[in-house]
Amino acid sequence: MPSRASGGIKAFFGVSLAAVLTMTVLLLEVPSRIADLGSGNLERLTAPTTTEEFGTPIELAGRGERPPLAVRATSPVPVRVRGPRHRPAATHRHVGVVIEVENLGTKPWRYAGEVQAADGRERLYSPIREIRRTDRGRTLQQGQVLRPGRALRRLLVLEVPRRVRLSSVKFTVGSGLTRSAEWVQTRE
């Protein structure tokens, strides 16, 4: 039959062991290391947009089935659309943005049409999907597939008011936890 003293000794050793483990964890700064690890991941999830000047390539990290991509957009330029069905409204004009995409991964990537442009007043414009050709080349089409290791260079056409100057273009990939590349016009 165990004595009361042996129960007290076990409790003393248990409390002592817990105190030593707690001090070791605090001395090694384990909580702050865990917090740093978590905040780094959280930052990548909550701040997924990279912003650069027009013409600068941006790498978008892959995730799950989405491969990593290198993307670049040029400054918007006036374009002429081929075909009578695509005339802009009387007070509007067509502008084009060249998008270059390179698949850096090992899986194919499918374009899902996640591009928007904005003017200086933050009004948003989306590409006209029906336009397939312009005087500057072919357009990037919904569902277009880019195989691993390949690149493509296509145009996105937008209809904007004549006096509007686009200040930014945002290209987003993925659903859920997305990644975005945004190009902005520099002030001269």
ROZA-220501 format. One record per atom (N, C-alpha, C, O): residue in one letter; x, y, z. Coordinates in steps of 0.001 Angstrom, whole numbers, plus 500000, padded with zeros to 6 digits. Layout:
REM ROZA-220501
> a / X / Y / Z
...
REM end
This chain:
REM ROZA-220501
> m / 500835 / 498834 / 500000
> m / 500000 / 500000 / 500000
> m / 500893 / 501247 / 500000
> m / 501744 / 501408 / 500874
> p / 500692 / 502112 / 499027
> p / 501533 / 503298 / 498952
> p / 501198 / 504284 / 500056
> p / 500049 / 504402 / 500482
> s / 502198 / 504971 / 500498
> s / 502006 / 505954 / 501570
> s / 501614 / 507295 / 500990
> s / 501741 / 507538 / 499790
> r / 501129 / 508169 / 501877
> r / 500751 / 509504 / 501456
> r / 501965 / 510297 / 500967
> r / 501836 / 511169 / 500107
> a / 503101 / 510003 / 501496
> a / 504317 / 510736 / 501133
> a / 504671 / 510481 / 499667
> a / 505101 / 511405 / 498976
> s / 504499 / 509234 / 499170
> s / 504846 / 508945 / 497779
> s / 503909 / 509685 / 496821
> s / 504343 / 510070 / 495735
> g / 502651 / 509897 / 497182
> g / 501714 / 510663 / 496358
> g / 502115 / 512125 / 496288
> g / 501995 / 512759 / 495240
> g / 502588 / 512655 / 497399
> g / 503035 / 514052 / 497434
> g / 504300 / 514242 / 496608
> g / 504487 / 515277 / 495968
> i / 505171 / 513225 / 496630
> i / 506415 / 513312 / 495861
> i / 506101 / 513293 / 494370
> i / 506711 / 514033 / 493598
> k / 505147 / 512447 / 493958
> k / 504763 / 512389 / 492558
> k / 504196 / 513729 / 492108
> k / 504511 / 514202 / 491015
> a / 503365 / 514341 / 492939
> a / 502780 / 515640 / 492604
> a / 503872 / 516704 / 492500
> a / 503858 / 517530 / 491587
> f / 504824 / 516676 / 493445
> f / 505919 / 517644 / 493428
> f / 506737 / 517508 / 492136
> f / 507059 / 518506 / 491490
> f / 507071 / 516253 / 491766
> f / 507838 / 516036 / 490540
> f / 507037 / 516432 / 489298
> f / 507609 / 516959 / 488344
> g / 505749 / 516190 / 489294
> g / 504898 / 516573 / 488160
> g / 504863 / 518080 / 487969
> g / 504998 / 518572 / 486849
> v / 504681 / 518817 / 489070
> v / 504652 / 520276 / 489009
> v / 506030 / 520805 / 488604
> v / 506126 / 521741 / 487810
> s / 507085 / 520214 / 489144
> s / 508455 / 520643 / 488809
> s / 508740 / 520414 / 487327
> s / 509317 / 521273 / 486661
> l / 508332 / 519253 / 486816
> l / 508548 / 518948 / 485403
> l / 507792 / 519933 / 484516
> l / 508331 / 520389 / 483507
> a / 506555 / 520268 / 484875
> a / 505763 / 521234 / 484117
> a / 506431 / 522611 / 484136
> a / 506452 / 523302 / 483117
> a / 506975 / 523012 / 485287
> a / 507646 / 524307 / 485397
> a / 508910 / 524345 / 484541
> a / 509181 / 525346 / 483878
> v / 509681 / 523265 / 484550
> v / 510905 / 523202 / 483742
> v / 510556 / 523254 / 482251
> v / 511207 / 523974 / 481495
> l / 509551 / 522512 / 481825
> l / 509131 / 522534 / 480417
> l / 508639 / 523924 / 480004
> l / 508958 / 524393 / 478911
> t / 507872 / 524577 / 480860
> t / 507371 / 525918 / 480573
> t / 508531 / 526892 / 480428
> t / 508551 / 527686 / 479488
> m / 509494 / 526847 / 481341
> m / 510656 / 527743 / 481264
> m / 511474 / 527475 / 479999
> m / 511952 / 528416 / 479364
> t / 511639 / 526212 / 479630
> t / 512388 / 525859 / 478419
> t / 511712 / 526414 / 477182
> t / 512369 / 526979 / 476308
> v / 510404 / 526254 / 477109
> v / 509642 / 526763 / 475960
> v / 509771 / 528279 / 475873
> v / 509967 / 528814 / 474782
> l / 509666 / 528982 / 476996
> l / 509768 / 530432 / 476985
> l / 511183 / 530906 / 476658
> l / 511359 / 531883 / 475930
> l / 512187 / 530217 / 477192
> l / 513576 / 530592 / 476905
> l / 513918 / 530397 / 475428
> l / 514678 / 531181 / 474860
> l / 513368 / 529365 / 474809
> l / 513642 / 529104 / 473398
> l / 512738 / 529921 / 472471
> l / 512815 / 529783 / 471251
> e / 511887 / 530768 / 473045
> e / 510981 / 531640 / 472298
> e / 510091 / 530869 / 471325
> e / 509833 / 531340 / 470217
> v / 509628 / 529708 / 471724
> v / 508780 / 528887 / 470874
> v / 507476 / 529600 / 470508
> v / 507086 / 529549 / 469341
> p / 506778 / 530266 / 471443
> p / 505534 / 530939 / 471042
> p / 505747 / 531991 / 469955
> p / 504947 / 532087 / 469024
> s / 506820 / 532781 / 470064
> s / 507037 / 533815 / 469048
> s / 507425 / 533196 / 467711
> s / 507072 / 533732 / 466661
> r / 508147 / 532075 / 467730
> r / 508501 / 531402 / 466483
> r / 507259 / 530836 / 465806
> r / 507133 / 530908 / 464583
> i / 506356 / 530284 / 466577
> i / 505103 / 529771 / 466016
> i / 504280 / 530926 / 465467
> i / 503685 / 530813 / 464395
> a / 504244 / 532041 / 466201
> a / 503496 / 533204 / 465738
> a / 504099 / 533761 / 464454
> a / 503366 / 534135 / 463538
> d / 505435 / 533821 / 464376
> d / 506092 / 534301 / 463156
> d / 505756 / 533415 / 461973
> d / 505480 / 533910 / 460880
> l / 505778 / 532114 / 462182
> l / 505461 / 531176 / 461112
> l / 504023 / 531388 / 460643
> l / 503746 / 531415 / 459444
> g / 503129 / 531534 / 461589
> g / 501726 / 531738 / 461249
> g / 501476 / 533073 / 460577
> g / 500707 / 533142 / 459619
> s / 502108 / 534137 / 461059
> s / 501863 / 535456 / 460478
> s / 502428 / 535546 / 459072
> s / 501861 / 536246 / 458233
> g / 503523 / 534862 / 458788
> g / 504073 / 534846 / 457435
> g / 503093 / 534212 / 456470
> g / 502879 / 534723 / 455371
> n / 502499 / 533100 / 456873
> n / 501506 / 532448 / 456020
> n / 500252 / 533296 / 455901
> n / 499669 / 533404 / 454822
> l / 499839 / 533893 / 457002
> l / 498641 / 534728 / 456989
> l / 498837 / 535929 / 456069
> l / 497929 / 536306 / 455328
> e / 500022 / 536527 / 456120
> e / 500297 / 537675 / 455262
> e / 500212 / 537287 / 453785
> e / 499665 / 538037 / 452977
> r / 500747 / 536127 / 453434
> r / 500685 / 535684 / 452046
> r / 499251 / 535430 / 451610
> r / 498915 / 535626 / 450442
> l / 498398 / 534994 / 452540
> l / 497013 / 534715 / 452188
> l / 496168 / 535975 / 452096
> l / 495274 / 536061 / 451254
> t / 496440 / 536960 / 452956
> t / 495602 / 538150 / 452994
> t / 496128 / 539292 / 452134
> t / 495391 / 540247 / 451888
> a / 497360 / 539233 / 451673
> a / 497928 / 540279 / 450820
> a / 498453 / 539651 / 449533
> a / 499659 / 539653 / 449287
> p / 497539 / 539106 / 448699
> p / 498003 / 538351 / 447541
> p / 498271 / 539175 / 446283
> p / 498517 / 538597 / 445224
> t / 498231 / 540512 / 446366
> t / 498428 / 541333 / 445176
> t / 499834 / 541911 / 445144
> t / 500307 / 542481 / 446128
> t / 500496 / 541759 / 444002
> t / 501798 / 542368 / 443768
> t / 501591 / 543496 / 442770
> t / 500963 / 543293 / 441730
> t / 502110 / 544683 / 443070
> t / 501920 / 545845 / 442214
> t / 503254 / 546325 / 441658
> t / 504225 / 546493 / 442396
> e / 503287 / 546545 / 440340
> e / 504493 / 547024 / 439650
> e / 504088 / 548009 / 438569
> e / 502901 / 548199 / 438305
> e / 505083 / 548640 / 437940
> e / 504828 / 549521 / 436804
> e / 504486 / 548667 / 435584
> e / 504879 / 547503 / 435505
> f / 503749 / 549254 / 434628
> f / 503446 / 548547 / 433390
> f / 504741 / 548063 / 432754
> f / 505745 / 548774 / 432742
> g / 504705 / 546844 / 432225
> g / 505857 / 546278 / 431547
> g / 506751 / 545428 / 432426
> g / 507597 / 544699 / 431908
> t / 506592 / 545497 / 433744
> t / 507420 / 544712 / 434665
> t / 506807 / 543328 / 434858
> t / 505625 / 543226 / 435185
> p / 507588 / 542254 / 434664
> p / 507049 / 540907 / 434898
> p / 506779 / 540670 / 436389
> p / 507527 / 541133 / 437251
> i / 505706 / 539947 / 436670
> i / 505339 / 539589 / 438045
> i / 505130 / 538086 / 438098
> i / 504429 / 537524 / 437256
> e / 505737 / 537427 / 439090
> e / 505524 / 535988 / 439277
> e / 504405 / 535771 / 440277
> e / 504410 / 536340 / 441368
> l / 503448 / 534943 / 439893
> l / 502327 / 534583 / 440758
> l / 502523 / 533140 / 441201
> l / 502573 / 532233 / 440370
> a / 502632 / 532928 / 442504
> a / 502876 / 531591 / 443039
> a / 501722 / 530649 / 442721
> a / 500563 / 531060 / 442669
> g / 502057 / 529394 / 442512
> g / 501038 / 528382 / 442285
> g / 500448 / 527913 / 443599
> g / 501003 / 528164 / 444668
> r / 499321 / 527229 / 443509
> r / 498680 / 526670 / 444708
> r / 497773 / 525541 / 444275
> r / 496895 / 525730 / 443434
> g / 497983 / 524361 / 444849
> g / 497152 / 523211 / 444505
> g / 497315 / 522852 / 443044
> g / 498415 / 522529 / 442598
> e / 496215 / 522909 / 442292
> e / 496229 / 522580 / 440868
> e / 496690 / 523746 / 439992
> e / 496921 / 523568 / 438796
> r / 496824 / 524935 / 440579
> r / 497215 / 526115 / 439813
> r / 498735 / 526215 / 439749
> r / 499385 / 526278 / 440792
> p / 499318 / 526230 / 438550
> p / 500774 / 526333 / 438439
> p / 501259 / 527762 / 438674
> p / 500476 / 528704 / 438554
> p / 502539 / 527937 / 439006
> p / 503080 / 529291 / 439093
> p / 503164 / 529914 / 437702
> p / 503433 / 529226 / 436716
> l / 502932 / 531218 / 437637
> l / 502913 / 531930 / 436356
> l / 503793 / 533177 / 436433
> l / 503914 / 533795 / 437491
> a / 504397 / 533538 / 435324
> a / 505052 / 534838 / 435171
> a / 504171 / 535637 / 434219
> a / 503888 / 535189 / 433108
> v / 503738 / 536817 / 434649
> v / 502777 / 537608 / 433882
> v / 503314 / 539028 / 433709
> v / 503960 / 539578 / 434601
> r / 503033 / 539606 / 432547
> r / 503449 / 540980 / 432270
> r / 502354 / 541653 / 431458
> r / 501759 / 541033 / 430576
> a / 502086 / 542927 / 431755
> a / 501090 / 543707 / 431002
> a / 501735 / 545000 / 430514
> a / 502525 / 545622 / 431223
> t / 501383 / 545393 / 429286
> t / 501892 / 546643 / 428737
> t / 500913 / 547768 / 429007
> t / 499763 / 547524 / 429373
> s / 501361 / 548984 / 428828
> s / 500472 / 550142 / 428959
> s / 499368 / 550054 / 427915
> s / 499606 / 549572 / 426807
> p / 498163 / 550514 / 428250
> p / 497061 / 550496 / 427292
> p / 497365 / 551374 / 426073
> p / 497909 / 552470 / 426205
> v / 497006 / 550877 / 424890
> v / 497199 / 551607 / 423633
> v / 495912 / 551539 / 422812
> v / 495142 / 550589 / 422954
> p / 495668 / 552539 / 421953
> p / 494477 / 552482 / 421091
> p / 494582 / 551303 / 420121
> p / 495663 / 551006 / 419612
> v / 493460 / 550638 / 419869
> v / 493429 / 549530 / 418905
> v / 492200 / 549687 / 418008
> v / 491218 / 550333 / 418372
> r / 492289 / 549073 / 416818
> r / 491143 / 549007 / 415926
> r / 490685 / 547561 / 415883
> r / 491469 / 546650 / 415620
> v / 489412 / 547372 / 416144
> v / 488832 / 546036 / 416164
> v / 488332 / 545704 / 414778
> v / 487716 / 546537 / 414113
> r / 488596 / 544487 / 414346
> r / 488135 / 544042 / 413027
> r / 486707 / 543522 / 413128
> r / 486370 / 542770 / 414043
> g / 485894 / 543921 / 412201
> g / 484508 / 543450 / 412175
> g / 483545 / 544552 / 412542
> g / 483821 / 545338 / 413449
> p / 482416 / 544628 / 411856
> p / 481458 / 545713 / 412085
> p / 480671 / 545587 / 413389
> p / 480142 / 546585 / 413877
> r / 480581 / 544407 / 413956
> r / 479778 / 544213 / 415173
> r / 480400 / 544855 / 416401
> r / 479732 / 544985 / 417427
> h / 481641 / 545252 / 416325
> h / 482350 / 545692 / 417531
> h / 482760 / 547149 / 417486
> h / 483877 / 547500 / 417868
> r / 481862 / 547994 / 417023
> r / 482152 / 549424 / 417021
> r / 481871 / 549981 / 418409
> r / 480858 / 549648 / 419023
> p / 482766 / 550828 / 418901
> p / 482492 / 551432 / 420216
> p / 481378 / 552468 / 420112
> p / 481059 / 552939 / 419020
> a / 480797 / 552813 / 421236
> a / 479776 / 553862 / 421279
> a / 480399 / 555168 / 420779
> a / 481623 / 555305 / 420755
> a / 479571 / 556111 / 420388
> a / 480051 / 557356 / 419776
> a / 481052 / 558112 / 420651
> a / 481974 / 558739 / 420130
> t / 480885 / 558061 / 421944
> t / 481783 / 558803 / 422853
> t / 482860 / 557914 / 423460
> t / 483532 / 558323 / 424407
> h / 483039 / 556708 / 422934
> h / 484007 / 555753 / 423482
> h / 485056 / 555370 / 422443
> h / 484957 / 555736 / 421272
> r / 486049 / 554635 / 422891
> r / 487098 / 554105 / 422015
> r / 487548 / 552758 / 422556
> r / 487298 / 552432 / 423716
> h / 488213 / 551977 / 421711
> h / 488790 / 550700 / 422145
> h / 490255 / 550907 / 422501
> h / 490991 / 551584 / 421782
> v / 490671 / 550316 / 423619
> v / 492091 / 550285 / 423979
> v / 492479 / 548834 / 424227
> v / 491647 / 548013 / 424612
> g / 493742 / 548534 / 424005
> g / 494223 / 547176 / 424206
> g / 495378 / 547139 / 425182
> g / 496183 / 548067 / 425252
> v / 495449 / 546063 / 425927
> v / 496559 / 545802 / 426849
> v / 497133 / 544450 / 426458
> v / 496413 / 543452 / 426424
> v / 498419 / 544416 / 426164
> v / 499060 / 543141 / 425837
> v / 499391 / 542428 / 427140
> v / 500029 / 542996 / 428026
> i / 498949 / 541177 / 427247
> i / 499233 / 540337 / 428408
> i / 500141 / 539201 / 427946
> i / 499823 / 538486 / 426996
> e / 501267 / 539045 / 428626
> e / 502165 / 537922 / 428364
> e / 502135 / 537015 / 429587
> e / 502343 / 537474 / 430711
> v / 501876 / 535730 / 429369
> v / 501788 / 534762 / 430456
> v / 502719 / 533597 / 430145
> v / 502699 / 533049 / 429043
> e / 503538 / 533223 / 431135
> e / 504395 / 532052 / 430998
> e / 504069 / 531078 / 432118
> e / 504049 / 531455 / 433290
> n / 503815 / 529826 / 431760
> n / 503515 / 528783 / 432741
> n / 504843 / 528222 / 433252
> n / 505563 / 527551 / 432513
> l / 505163 / 528499 / 434517
> l / 506421 / 528061 / 435118
> l / 506302 / 526703 / 435805
> l / 507290 / 526173 / 436313
> g / 505102 / 526146 / 435818
> g / 504848 / 524914 / 436558
> g / 504901 / 523666 / 435707
> g / 505398 / 523673 / 434581
> t / 504372 / 522585 / 436278
> t / 504347 / 521279 / 435609
> t / 502930 / 520862 / 435231
> t / 502718 / 519764 / 434717
> k / 501953 / 521745 / 435488
> k / 500554 / 521452 / 435160
> k / 500042 / 522518 / 434198
> k / 500527 / 523649 / 434220
> p / 499073 / 522178 / 433357
> p / 498507 / 523189 / 432459
> p / 497711 / 524237 / 433240
> p / 497206 / 523969 / 434331
> w / 497611 / 525427 / 432663
> w / 496835 / 526518 / 433256
> w / 495765 / 526933 / 432263
> w / 496024 / 527015 / 431062
> r / 494563 / 527194 / 432760
> r / 493436 / 527611 / 431915
> r / 493013 / 529022 / 432311
> r / 492723 / 529291 / 433477
> y / 492983 / 529924 / 431317
> y / 492582 / 531310 / 431556
> y / 491085 / 531354 / 431829
> y / 490284 / 530807 / 431072
> a / 490723 / 532016 / 432927
> a / 489315 / 532094 / 433311
> a / 488777 / 533525 / 433263
> a / 487695 / 533790 / 433786
> g / 489508 / 534442 / 432650
> g / 488980 / 535781 / 432428
> g / 488941 / 536695 / 433622
> g / 487974 / 537436 / 433793
> e / 489960 / 536668 / 434455
> e / 489959 / 537501 / 435657
> e / 490846 / 538724 / 435489
> e / 491889 / 538832 / 436134
> v / 490428 / 539662 / 434611
> v / 491198 / 540882 / 434381
> v / 490266 / 542074 / 434480
> v / 489138 / 542041 / 433987
> q / 490753 / 543137 / 435128
> q / 490008 / 544397 / 435174
> q / 490994 / 545541 / 435057
> q / 492145 / 545439 / 435481
> a / 490526 / 546626 / 434477
> a / 491330 / 547841 / 434376
> a / 490586 / 548945 / 435110
> a / 489365 / 548898 / 435257
> a / 491341 / 549939 / 435567
> a / 490731 / 551061 / 436278
> a / 491312 / 552366 / 435763
> a / 492453 / 552429 / 435305
> d / 490486 / 553415 / 435852
> d / 490980 / 554736 / 435488
> d / 491389 / 555474 / 436769
> d / 491373 / 554891 / 437853
> g / 491749 / 556734 / 436645
> g / 492196 / 557520 / 437794
> g / 491138 / 557730 / 438857
> g / 491463 / 558046 / 440002
> r / 489877 / 557559 / 438496
> r / 488788 / 557708 / 439471
> r / 488326 / 556361 / 440023
> r / 487294 / 556273 / 440687
> e / 489088 / 555333 / 439746
> e / 488813 / 553968 / 440218
> e / 487551 / 553357 / 439609
> e / 486966 / 552443 / 440189
> r / 487130 / 553854 / 438448
> r / 486045 / 553188 / 437718
> r / 486642 / 551966 / 437037
> r / 487731 / 552035 / 436466
> l / 485929 / 550847 / 437098
> l / 486443 / 549584 / 436569
> l / 485918 / 549295 / 435170
> l / 484781 / 549624 / 434830
> y / 486791 / 548661 / 434353
> y / 486457 / 548263 / 432993
> y / 486895 / 546821 / 432800
> y / 487971 / 546429 / 433251
> s / 486067 / 546033 / 432133
> s / 486391 / 544633 / 431862
> s / 486626 / 544434 / 430374
> s / 486071 / 545167 / 429556
> p / 487446 / 543446 / 430012
> p / 487680 / 543183 / 428587
> p / 486398 / 542742 / 427883
> p / 485506 / 542155 / 428495
> i / 486327 / 543034 / 426593
> i / 485191 / 542616 / 425769
> i / 485533 / 541220 / 425253
> i / 486431 / 541067 / 424425
> r / 484836 / 540226 / 425728
> r / 485162 / 538825 / 425413
> r / 484868 / 538431 / 423973
> r / 485505 / 537523 / 423439
> e / 483906 / 539107 / 423335
> e / 483508 / 538722 / 421982
> e / 484550 / 539082 / 420926
> e / 484551 / 538511 / 419835
> i / 485426 / 540016 / 421240
> i / 486426 / 540457 / 420266
> i / 487556 / 539430 / 420210
> i / 488135 / 539072 / 421235
> r / 487859 / 538964 / 419002
> r / 488892 / 537939 / 418823
> r / 490146 / 538455 / 418128
> r / 491236 / 537923 / 418339
> r / 489998 / 539492 / 417295
> r / 491141 / 540029 / 416529
> r / 491106 / 541554 / 416494
> r / 490044 / 542177 / 416486
> t / 492305 / 542128 / 416474
> t / 492448 / 543572 / 416308
> t / 493585 / 543827 / 415328
> t / 494215 / 542894 / 414832
> d / 493837 / 545099 / 415058
> d / 494968 / 545438 / 414200
> d / 496306 / 545125 / 414871
> d / 497342 / 545138 / 414206
> r / 496301 / 544843 / 416178
> r / 497533 / 544540 / 416908
> r / 497667 / 543062 / 417266
> r / 498614 / 542678 / 417954
> g / 496741 / 542236 / 416814
> g / 496870 / 540799 / 417047
> g / 495640 / 540150 / 417648
> g / 494581 / 540766 / 417764
> r / 495807 / 538871 / 418033
> r / 494714 / 538078 / 418596
> r / 494515 / 538396 / 420071
> r / 495422 / 538880 / 420748
> t / 493303 / 538113 / 420556
> t / 492967 / 538408 / 421950
> t / 493043 / 537147 / 422816
> t / 492962 / 536024 / 422321
> l / 493201 / 537368 / 424110
> l / 493210 / 536277 / 425088
> l / 491765 / 535866 / 425324
> l / 490922 / 536690 / 425678
> q / 491487 / 534569 / 425121
> q / 490114 / 534075 / 425198
> q / 489883 / 533225 / 426440
> q / 490772 / 532507 / 426900
> q / 488686 / 533322 / 426960
> q / 488249 / 532511 / 428098
> q / 488463 / 531033 / 427784
> q / 488102 / 530571 / 426702
> g / 489046 / 530291 / 428720
> g / 489250 / 528856 / 428547
> g / 490516 / 528481 / 427806
> g / 490812 / 527296 / 427653
> q / 491273 / 529469 / 427341
> q / 492518 / 529185 / 426629
> q / 493476 / 528460 / 427573
> q / 493642 / 528867 / 428723
> v / 494105 / 527390 / 427091
> v / 494976 / 526555 / 427924
> v / 496432 / 526837 / 427581
> v / 496807 / 526956 / 426415
> l / 497245 / 526939 / 428636
> l / 498683 / 527148 / 428473
> l / 499405 / 525959 / 429100
> l / 499334 / 525742 / 430310
> r / 500096 / 525198 / 428264
> r / 500791 / 524000 / 428740
> r / 502033 / 524364 / 429555
> r / 502555 / 525472 / 429434
> p / 502502 / 523434 / 430381
> p / 503698 / 523700 / 431205
> p / 504903 / 524095 / 430347
> p / 505156 / 523515 / 429291
> g / 505635 / 525096 / 430835
> g / 506836 / 525541 / 430147
> g / 506580 / 526411 / 428930
> g / 507536 / 526841 / 428284
> r / 505333 / 526687 / 428594
> r / 504995 / 527465 / 427410
> r / 504609 / 528898 / 427806
> r / 504314 / 529181 / 428968
> a / 504619 / 529779 / 426823
> a / 504237 / 531173 / 427048
> a / 503290 / 531615 / 425937
> a / 503285 / 531047 / 424845
> l / 502494 / 532633 / 426231
> l / 501640 / 533207 / 425198
> l / 501605 / 534710 / 425366
> l / 501815 / 535245 / 426455
> r / 501333 / 535376 / 424254
> r / 501251 / 536839 / 424224
> r / 499954 / 537177 / 423512
> r / 499817 / 536918 / 422316
> r / 499006 / 537750 / 424230
> r / 497699 / 538062 / 423671
> r / 497243 / 539446 / 424138
> r / 497816 / 540037 / 425053
> l / 496207 / 539934 / 423489
> l / 495682 / 541262 / 423746
> l / 494347 / 541175 / 424473
> l / 493552 / 540271 / 424218
> l / 494109 / 542108 / 425368
> l / 492799 / 542282 / 425988
> l / 492270 / 543620 / 425510
> l / 492977 / 544626 / 425569
> v / 491023 / 543641 / 425033
> v / 490432 / 544861 / 424478
> v / 489343 / 545362 / 425417
> v / 488491 / 544599 / 425873
> l / 489391 / 546661 / 425694
> l / 488409 / 547295 / 426566
> l / 487796 / 548487 / 425844
> l / 488449 / 549123 / 425017
> e / 486546 / 548785 / 426157
> e / 485895 / 549980 / 425631
> e / 485817 / 550992 / 426756
> e / 485253 / 550718 / 427815
> v / 486392 / 552173 / 426517
> v / 486435 / 553213 / 427548
> v / 485994 / 554542 / 426934
> v / 486095 / 554720 / 425720
> p / 485507 / 555475 / 427751
> p / 485196 / 556814 / 427234
> p / 486451 / 557452 / 426616
> p / 487567 / 557205 / 427073
> r / 486259 / 558262 / 425587
> r / 487388 / 558847 / 424841
> r / 488396 / 559582 / 425725
> r / 489600 / 559482 / 425486
> r / 487948 / 560295 / 426713
> r / 488856 / 561102 / 427537
> r / 489466 / 560333 / 428705
> r / 490299 / 560873 / 429433
> v / 489068 / 559101 / 428889
> v / 489572 / 558311 / 430024
> v / 490938 / 557737 / 429706
> v / 491187 / 557223 / 428615
> r / 491805 / 557839 / 430682
> r / 493130 / 557232 / 430579
> r / 493212 / 556155 / 431669
> r / 493064 / 556452 / 432854
> l / 493446 / 554916 / 431260
> l / 493517 / 553824 / 432234
> l / 494795 / 553962 / 433066
> l / 495876 / 554214 / 432534
> s / 494645 / 553792 / 434377
> s / 495793 / 553951 / 435271
> s / 496309 / 552633 / 435808
> s / 497438 / 552565 / 436293
> s / 495493 / 551571 / 435732
> s / 495958 / 550278 / 436252
> s / 495230 / 549126 / 435572
> s / 494124 / 549275 / 435053
> v / 495895 / 547965 / 435594
> v / 495324 / 546715 / 435090
> v / 495618 / 545653 / 436138
> v / 496746 / 545532 / 436616
> k / 494592 / 544884 / 436491
> k / 494749 / 543840 / 437513
> k / 494401 / 542488 / 436912
> k / 493325 / 542309 / 436341
> f / 495327 / 541533 / 437046
> f / 495198 / 540178 / 436503
> f / 495170 / 539223 / 437693
> f / 496145 / 539147 / 438441
> t / 494073 / 538494 / 437882
> t / 493902 / 537611 / 439037
> t / 493777 / 536172 / 438577
> t / 493091 / 535884 / 437597
> v / 494449 / 535258 / 439293
> v / 494331 / 533830 / 438986
> v / 493832 / 533089 / 440215
> v / 494089 / 533480 / 441353
> g / 493112 / 532008 / 439948
> g / 492638 / 531139 / 441022
> g / 491276 / 531529 / 441533
> g / 490746 / 532597 / 441227
> s / 490723 / 530623 / 442327
> s / 489473 / 530905 / 443018
> s / 489706 / 530586 / 444480
> s / 490513 / 529714 / 444804
> g / 489021 / 531269 / 445354
> g / 489275 / 531089 / 446781
> g / 490496 / 531900 / 447170
> g / 490413 / 533122 / 447298
> l / 491626 / 531239 / 447360
> l / 492872 / 531929 / 447707
> l / 493574 / 532354 / 446425
> l / 494412 / 531628 / 445890
> t / 493222 / 533532 / 445944
> t / 493707 / 534005 / 444657
> t / 495070 / 534677 / 444780
> t / 495534 / 534985 / 445878
> r / 495690 / 534894 / 443641
> r / 496909 / 535687 / 443526
> r / 496650 / 536706 / 442426
> r / 496058 / 536373 / 441399
> s / 497089 / 537952 / 442634
> s / 496856 / 538996 / 441648
> s / 498138 / 539748 / 441336
> s / 498992 / 539962 / 442197
> a / 498239 / 540141 / 440076
> a / 499300 / 541029 / 439628
> a / 498620 / 542309 / 439173
> a / 497643 / 542267 / 438426
> e / 499136 / 543445 / 439622
> e / 498542 / 544719 / 439223
> e / 499644 / 545612 / 438681
> e / 500704 / 545762 / 439287
> w / 499367 / 546204 / 437522
> w / 500313 / 547131 / 436916
> w / 499696 / 548508 / 436952
> w / 498501 / 548675 / 436704
> v / 500518 / 549497 / 437265
> v / 500035 / 550875 / 437384
> v / 500839 / 551798 / 436486
> v / 502004 / 551542 / 436180
> q / 500192 / 552876 / 436072
> q / 500832 / 553903 / 435256
> q / 501673 / 554762 / 436191
> q / 501195 / 555176 / 437247
> t / 502906 / 555030 / 435820
> t / 503768 / 555875 / 436646
> t / 503503 / 557332 / 436318
> t / 503154 / 557677 / 435189
> r / 503672 / 558172 / 437307
> r / 503516 / 559614 / 437115
> r / 504821 / 560167 / 436562
> r / 505894 / 559865 / 437085
> e / 504739 / 560962 / 435526
> e / 505965 / 561520 / 434918
> e / 506086 / 562981 / 435156
> e / 507053 / 563601 / 434713
REM end
